[in-house]
């Protein structure tokens, strides 16, 4: 019934137009009869309009799968809910509008949250010679161009997109010249394209979330592995020093064992890789240095300059110990006469700077002092703080090496 009503309305519009023309002719009080050429033109127009009407019905049934007043309309409106903000939604809408075939004059008015364009059917540029027939688009002199208007209606966390597809001529022309289902086709195409882009974006977001979760798990595993490598490294070295003193000086060995117990008491609770503080790390390193002073005697002098306010700053465990042991093992122990080691800290609202310096042999050409300890330190800084922390090592003036760790005040990425 909808098809019959549609065709009847089309015929009625053309008959009404003929009646108006006859009345106007008689009103002119012309002695001649109504020209037959006009009747012929009217008849040809009616036949073409009926042909376009039948084509319109066929295409509407093909695209929509049904025929009713909503799908038969020459002017189509569609609403799509988009789960993104205004700017992101407007970008998606502009992308799908620009992807339409034969679209021209696309303009995005971001202030008005609109995207407009014109699909030019009848005046499409001819294809170059040699284009295959299946790719050629025949011109239709009766096909009107189609206006595309997309409006974004912002909401709370989501937006509503309103697509309007309509012929560019006045609404009165719809009674005489159907658009052949073009507006319906374009409206459905826009909805499908926007829905597809939303689904693709959600798929990428889910993939990114899975990737981020995997990276976090990998980072945690790497930190655990690095910590497991660091803790035994210092513990074994300290036990080796204690073992040596037991053989040579039992009295000093007894003192060293006391310091070793203190060192272990301060070290073992932090083997889980959790953050420590500057004060706790300083106590740990001091206990170790006292052991080394018993071993080296007057060949080792320790200088500590750490303000009280800096002792509460958070830092990863064992990093200060790594620098202290590196200074002793590679800088002062091989040097005849030994030397001194300095532990300095400076802090403010932007971050913490912690330096361990010595006046030992300095950076050596054989690469001593740049082994697994410092490599693990750099890797732990990267995994824990990303690019917001740094580690530098260089020559100390006039002799020795100075190594500095700079940490941010903000919470690390993996506390």
N, C-alpha and C positions, 0 to 999 in steps of 0.2 A: 504493500500500500504506500509506503514511503516513496518508492520509486515512481509510482503512478502520480502521486501528488506533486513530486518534483517536476516531472515532465509536463504535467498539466499546468503548473504555475509558469513554466517557461513558455508554453504556447499561449497562455492567457496574457503574459506580458507583451508578446509580439502582437497579438490581436488587439490589445489595448493601445499599443503604439500606432497600429494602422488606423484604428478608430479616431484617435486624436488627430492623425494626419488628415483624414477625410473631413473631420469637423473644421479643422483649420483651413482646409482648401475651400470648403463651402462658405466659410466666414469671409473669405477674400472676395466673394461674389464674382468669381471668374466664370465666364460663359462656357469655357471649355470643360470637358470631362476630366476627371482625375487621370493624370498621365499613366499610361500602361507601364512605362519603364519603371516607375516607382513601385507599382504592384509587383513587377518582376524582381526588382531588388529586394523588396520586402519578403517575397517568397523564398528567394535564395538565402537570405539571412535567416529565415525561420528554419529552413532545412539544415543549414550549417549549425544553427544553435541546437537543434534537436540532436544532430550528430555529436556535438560537443557534450550535450547533456547525457547521451547514452555512454560516451567515453568516460564522462565524470562518474556515472554510476558504476561502471566496470572497475575503474581505478580505486574508487572508494571501497568497494567490496574486497578488492585485492589487498589493500593496505590495512583496512580496519577489520575485515572479516564480517562486517555487518553493515546494514544500511538503515540509518535512522536520521532524524533531523540534525543531531549533533555532528555526525560524520559527514553529512551532505553539505554542511555549511561551507561557504567559500572563505570564511574568516575563522581561524582556529586559535584557541587559547589552551595553554598547558601550564600546570604548576608542578614544580619539582622541589622537594625539600633537600637541602644541602647541609651536611653536618660540619660546616667550616665557617670561619669568620668572613666578614664582608670582602676584604681584599682578596683572599684566596678564592672565594666564590666568584668574584668578578673576573679574576684571571681565567678560571675554568670556563666560564660562560663565553668570554671573548675567544678562547681557543676553539670551542665547538662551533661558534658562529663563523669564524674564519675558515673552518674546515669544510663548510658547505660548498657544493659545486656551483660554479657560476656566481659566487658571491662577490659583490663589489661595494665600494664606498663604505667599508666597515669603519665605524667610529665608536670609541669607548668614552663615555662621559663619566669619569670616576666621581665627580662631584654629584652628579645626578643618579649614580649607580645604574647606568643604562648602557647597553650595547646595541647599536643599530647597524643595519646593512640592507642591501638591495640585491635580490637575486634576479638578474636580467635574463629572461628566457628568450623573448622574441628578437633581441638585438645582440645575441651572443656573437663574438667574433668568429668568422669562418675559419675552419681548420686548414692548415697548410696542405698543399697538394701532396698526394701519396699517403695521407692518413687512412688507415684501414676503415672500412665501412662501419664496423662494429664500434668504432670510436668516434664516428661523426655524429654530431647532434643536429638533426634537421631543424630548421627554423619554423616556427608556427606564428604566422602573422596575427592570429587572433588570441594568442596567449599573452595575458597581461603579466607584467613584472610583479614580483612578490616582495613586500616589505617585511623585514624581520626586526622585531623590537623585543629585546630581553631586558627585563627590569629585575633588580635584586632588592628584596625586601628584608632588611636586617631583623634579626631576633636575638634571643638570649643564647649565644653559643652556636646557633644555627641560622641559616638564611633560607628564604623562599624565593625561587626564581620563577618569574612569570614570562613565558614565551607567547608572543602574539605574531601570527603569520597571516597576512592578508594581502589581497591584490592592491596595487598602488593607485587604482582608479576609484571613483566614487562608489558608494554602496549600491546606488541605483543600477549600476552596470551588472551587478550580480543577477538581476532578474533576466537579463538578456544573454549574458555570456558567462557560463560557468568556467571556473578555473581549471577544470579537469582533475580535481583532487590534489593539485600541487601544494596548496596550503596545508592540507592534511598530511601529505607526505613529508613536507619540511618540518612540521611540528613534531611528528613522530620521530623523525631523524634526530632532531635536536634533543629530545628527551632521551632517546637511546644512547646518543653520543655522550651526553652529560652523565647519565647513569654509569656508562662504561668507564669514563674517566674517574668517577668517584670510587668505583670498585677497584680500579687499578691503583689508585692512590692509597686506598685502605690496605690493599695487598702489600704494597711497598712499605707502608707504616708497620704492618705486622711483621714483615720480614726484617725491617730495621730493628724492631723491638726484640725479635729473637736473636738477631746478631749482637745487639747490645748486651743482652743477657748472657750470651755465650762468651763475649769478650770479658764481662765482669767475672764470670766463673774462671776463665783462663787467667785473668789477672790475679785473682785470689790464689789460684794454684801456683802461679809463678812466684808470688810473694812468699807463700809457704815454703816452696822449694829453696828460694834464696835465703830465707831465714834459717832453714835447716842446714844450709851450707855455712852460714856465718857463725852460728852459735858453737858448733864443735871446733871450728877453726881457732877461736880464742881460748876455749876451754883446754884444748890439747896443748897449746903453747904454754899456758900458765902452769899446767901440771908438769910439763917437761922442765920448766924453770924450777919448780918446787923439788922435783926429783933430783936435779943437779945439786941444789943446795943441801939436801939431805946427805949427800955423799961427802960434801966438802966442809960444811959448817952446820952441825946439828942445831946449835942455839939459834942461828939465823933462820934455819929451816923451820923451827918451831914458830917463830914470828911470821914467817911466810905462810905457814899453814893457817894461822889465825886470820891473816889477811885474805887467804884463799877462801876460807869459810865465809868471810864477809862478802867477798866478791860473788861467790856462788849464791848466797842468800839474796843478793841484789839482782842477779842475772836470771836465775831459773824462772821466776814468775813471769818474765817477759818473753819467753820462748814461743808464745802464741802469735807473735807478730803484731800485737796491739801497740798503740802509741804509748810512748813513755813521756817524760818531761826532761828539760835540760838539767834540773837539779838531780833527778834520779840517775841520769846518764853520767853526770859529773861525779857522783858518789861511786858509781861503778868503776869509772876510769881511774879515779883517785885510789881506790882499793887496789886496782891492778898496778898502778904506778908505784905504790908503796912496796908491792912485791918486787917490782923491777929495781927499785932503789936498794932493797936488801941484796939483790943480786949484783948490781953494778956499783954499789957504794957511792963514793964521791964523784964517780964518772957521770952521774945523772943528777941534774938539778931541775926541779919542777916549779913552774910559775903559773899561777892560776889567777885570772882577772875576769871574773864573771859576776856582773852586778846581780844583786839579790832579786831585782824585778824580773830578770831574764830567766830565772830558774823555774818559773812556773809555766814557761812556754812549752807547747807540745812539740815532740819530735820523735821520729822512729827510733826504736831501740837499737843499740849496738853501733850506731853510725859514728858517734864520738869515739867509742872504743876502737873502731877500725882505724881512724886517723891517728889516734895516739899510738897504737901498736905499730902502724906503718912508720911513724916518725922514729920510734925507738929501734925497730928491727932494721930498717934500711938507712937511717940517717945517723944515729948516735952509737949503736953497738959496734958497727964496723970502724968507727972513727977512733983513732988513738987519743986517749984522754977524754973521750965522751963529750958531753955538752949539756945543753939545756933544752927543755921543751916548754912551750908556752900555750896555754889554753885561754883564749879570749872570746868574749861574747858581747854583742851589741844588739839592742832591740828597741823597737818603737811600735807605733800603731800599724805600721805597714808590714812588719815582719821581723825575722830574727836572722842575725849573721853570726856564725860560729866558726872560729878559726883555730887551727892547731898548727903551730910553727915550731921549727927546730933550727939549730945552728950546726947541723951535721954535715954529711958529705954532699948534700944537694941532689938534684936530679942527675942520674947516672946514665951513661950511654948504653949500658947493658940492659936497661929497662927495669932494673930493680925498683921496687916500690910501686909498680903499676899493675899488679897481678889481680888475682881473683877477688881480693878484698875490696879494692877500689872499683873494680868492674861491677861487683854486686851492689856496692853503694850507689853507683850511678843508676843502675837498673831499678833499684828499690825507690830511688827518688822519682824516676820517671813513672813507675807504676803507681806510686802513692799520690804524687802531686801533679803529674802531667808536666806542662811547660811552665808552671808557676814557681818551681824550685830550681836551684842551680848548684853546681859543684865546680869549683875551679881549683887548680893546683899549679904552682909555679915556684920559681926560685925566691928564696928569702934573702934579704940584704943584711949583712954582706955574705953570709953563708947559710946553707941549709935550704929547707923547703917550707912553704906556707900553703896549707890547704884550707879552703873556706866553703862551708855549706850555707846557702841562703834559703830560708824557708818562709812561706807566707803565713800570715796570722790566721787566714780562713781555714776552715776544716778541710782536710785533704780529701781527695776523691775516694780513697779506700781506707777508711779509718779502721 
